Amino acid sequence: MPAIGLDNVKAVLRSHAVSGNFQLRLAMQTALVRVELPEAPSTLDQLLVGDGERCTGMISVAESTASKFFVRFGVAYSLSSGSALGQADVSFALSHTQCGQIVGGRSLSLASNATADAFALVTGWVPAIQVQKVKAVTVCRSLNGGFEWKLCYRTATTSKETPSAWTSLGGSYLGAGEFDTGDVTLNVDSSMYVQFGVLYHSSSGAGDAQVDTSFAVRRT
């Protein structure tokens, strides 16, 4: 699931028909850019040992999800002691508070032979009232020549037909690789709409690349 705006979780863990020294606890796993390349899982809350069930209470995960794009939850289990086989029938229910969503993504084949920036749309227009922060993940591959790129946005104060100029989301021009922006704060309070895209050029001669990117926003 998207990690943008996911601040708190609460779970109920259940363990029945326990044998041996079986124990479990709530676990979380995040991914920076791609779900097929997750980071090591981390554990949350206390251990549940033996038969029983418990509610974890509210757990803050905001610090762990702020710089990630994806997150998932499960259970971690082990033996409390010894090496004899332990087993159990396990289930859990999870609820969460989330004030964010993915607003668009595209796979773009881009090419340029000029140093002037060109722009490619990634999302449609998003109501600015929903945007406090933006987070994006990008994979740039098959790069040739002097191709360079940045993520960008533009706003519309009253009408989508009269947008502002494109503005960089910050940082230097980028090349091939995998990138996660983390949470980027936007000041779009005076606008009605905001839209996201990719600006690109070639630093010398002709250049091209495949740019796959997705944007998510955190609501106010």
C-alpha positions as a printed Julia matrix, in Angstrom:
220×3 Matrix{Float64}:
  0.0     0.0     0.0
  1.18    3.62   -0.47
  3.14    4.92    2.52
  2.33    8.58    1.85
  0.44   10.11    4.77
  0.26    6.86    6.73
  0.88    7.96   10.31
 -0.77    5.5    12.71
 -1.85    1.86   12.82
 -3.72   -0.31   15.31
 -3.96   -4.1    15.2
 -5.53   -7.07   16.93
 -3.33  -10.19   17.09
 -4.78  -13.65   17.73
 -2.91  -16.85   18.5
 -4.71  -20.15   19.16
 -3.85  -23.85   19.35
 -0.34  -22.9    20.4
  2.25  -25.59   20.95
  5.83  -25.17   22.11
  7.28  -21.75   22.86
  5.62  -19.98   19.92
  5.37  -16.17   20.05
  4.49  -13.42   17.59
  4.24   -9.65   17.18
  3.13   -7.12   14.58
  5.64   -6.44   11.79
  6.07   -3.82    9.08
  8.07   -3.75    5.85
  8.74   -0.72    3.64
 10.05   -0.24    0.1
 11.86    2.89   -1.05
 11.09    2.76   -4.78
 10.02   -0.74   -5.94
  7.9    -3.31   -4.09
 10.07   -6.13   -5.43
 13.06   -4.63   -3.58
 11.74   -4.2    -0.01
 13.82   -3.33    3.03
 14.24   -5.66    5.99
 11.08   -6.01    8.11
 10.85   -4.28   11.5
  8.74   -5.28   14.49
  6.14   -3.2    16.29
  4.6    -3.39   19.76
  4.93   -6.22   22.29
  5.17   -9.97   21.89
  2.07  -12.15   22.21
  3.15  -15.39   23.88
  0.95  -18.48   24.01
 -2.82  -18.68   23.4
 -4.6   -15.37   23.45
 -5.42  -12.16   21.65
 -4.59   -8.51   22.23
 -5.05   -5.07   20.76
 -1.82   -3.19   20.15
 -3.31    0.22   20.75
 -2.32    3.14   18.51
  1.21    2.84   17.07
  2.88    5.76   15.31
  4.71    4.75   12.13
  5.06    8.26   10.66
  8.83    8.42   11.12
  9.3     5.06    9.38
  7.02    5.82    6.41
  8.0     9.45    5.76
 10.86    8.63    3.39
  9.3     5.5     1.82
  6.78    5.04   -0.99
  5.3     1.63   -0.09
  4.54   -0.22    3.15
  2.94   -3.52    4.18
  2.13   -5.24    7.46
  2.21   -8.79    8.75
  3.37  -10.82   11.74
  6.86  -11.81   12.87
  7.08  -15.08   14.82
  9.73  -17.01   16.7
 10.39  -19.21   19.71
 10.67  -17.58   23.1
 13.27  -20.21   24.08
 14.66  -23.57   23.05
 14.72  -25.15   19.61
 11.77  -27.55   19.73
  9.11  -27.02   17.07
  6.47  -24.44   17.99
  3.33  -23.69   16.01
 -0.02  -21.89   16.22
 -3.1   -20.77   14.31
 -2.53  -17.04   13.84
 -4.68  -14.18   12.53
 -4.62  -10.42   12.78
 -6.74   -7.41   11.85
 -5.22   -4.01   11.03
 -6.69   -0.53   10.83
 -4.85    2.65    9.92
 -5.2     6.39    9.49
 -3.95    7.73    6.18
 -4.24   11.18    4.64
 -2.54   10.56    1.3
 -2.99    8.89   -2.07
 -1.23    8.14   -5.36
 -2.43   10.69   -7.93
 -0.75    9.42  -11.08
  2.1     7.62  -12.77
  3.45    7.12  -16.29
  6.12    5.27  -18.23
  7.7     7.86  -20.53
 10.05    7.45  -23.51
 11.73   10.85  -23.67
 14.26   12.31  -26.11
 15.85   15.73  -26.59
 18.58   17.37  -28.66
 18.36   20.78  -26.99
 19.57   22.32  -23.74
 16.21   24.08  -23.27
 13.82   22.23  -20.96
 10.87   20.3   -22.34
  8.02   19.05  -20.16
  6.04   15.82  -19.97
  2.79   15.45  -18.03
  2.51   12.67  -15.47
 -0.7    13.49  -13.56
 -3.95   15.24  -14.21
 -4.98   18.31  -12.26
 -5.22   17.68   -8.51
 -7.22   19.97   -6.17
 -4.57   21.99   -4.33
 -6.53   21.76   -1.07
 -5.52   18.08   -0.98
 -1.81   18.81   -1.35
  0.34   19.64    1.65
  3.27   17.46    0.59
  4.21   15.46   -2.48
  6.33   12.31   -2.75
  7.51   10.65   -5.96
  9.46    7.58   -7.04
 11.28    7.41  -10.37
 13.26    4.8   -12.28
 15.34    6.21  -15.15
 16.88    3.58  -17.44
 18.23    3.03  -20.96
 19.8     6.49  -20.85
 21.83    7.66  -23.83
 23.8    10.83  -24.55
 23.46   13.92  -22.39
 19.88   13.28  -21.27
 19.01   14.87  -17.88
 15.73   15.26  -16.02
 13.97   16.66  -12.94
 10.51   16.34  -11.44
  8.34   19.44  -11.6
  4.9    20.89  -10.95
  2.68   23.75  -12.08
 -0.4    25.39  -10.59
 -3.61   26.99  -11.77
 -5.03   29.79   -9.66
 -8.54   30.01  -11.12
 -8.61   28.11  -14.42
 -6.83   25.03  -15.72
 -6.62   26.73  -19.11
 -4.24   29.38  -17.72
 -1.62   27.48  -15.71
  1.59   28.86  -14.25
  5.04   28.04  -15.6
  6.54   24.72  -14.57
  8.59   24.76  -11.36
 11.26   22.25  -10.36
 10.63   20.18   -7.24
 14.22   20.97   -6.33
 17.66   19.45   -6.52
 20.06   19.04   -9.41
 19.39   17.38  -12.76
 19.44   13.59  -12.56
 20.53   10.71  -14.76
 20.03    6.95  -14.7
 19.03    5.23  -11.44
 16.23    4.82   -8.92
 15.08    7.81   -6.89
 12.64    8.61   -4.04
 12.05   12.27   -3.24
 10.76   11.71    0.3
  8.12   14.18    1.47
  8.44   17.56   -0.29
  6.38   20.43    1.15
  4.53   22.57   -1.4
  3.05   26.0    -0.82
  0.02   25.99   -3.12
 -2.45   27.7    -0.79
 -3.18   30.5    -3.28
 -3.94   28.09   -6.15
 -6.97   25.96   -6.95
 -5.17   23.15   -8.8
 -1.71   21.57   -9.07
 -0.25   19.2   -11.67
  2.95   17.15  -11.74
  5.36   16.17  -14.5
  8.93   15.69  -15.69
 11.18   18.39  -17.17
 14.07   17.2   -19.31
 16.78   18.26  -21.76
 20.11   17.15  -23.17
 23.25   18.77  -21.78
 25.04   18.12  -25.08
 23.99   16.65  -28.41
 21.09   14.23  -28.54
 19.93   12.21  -25.56
 17.08    9.92  -24.59
 15.89    7.69  -21.74
 13.0     5.69  -20.34
 11.56    7.46  -17.28
  8.98    5.66  -15.12
  7.55    7.78  -12.3
  4.64    7.94   -9.85
  3.44   10.81   -7.66
  1.56   10.7    -4.37
  0.21   13.6    -2.31
 -0.45   14.14    1.37
 -3.69   15.91    2.13
 -3.96   18.76    4.6
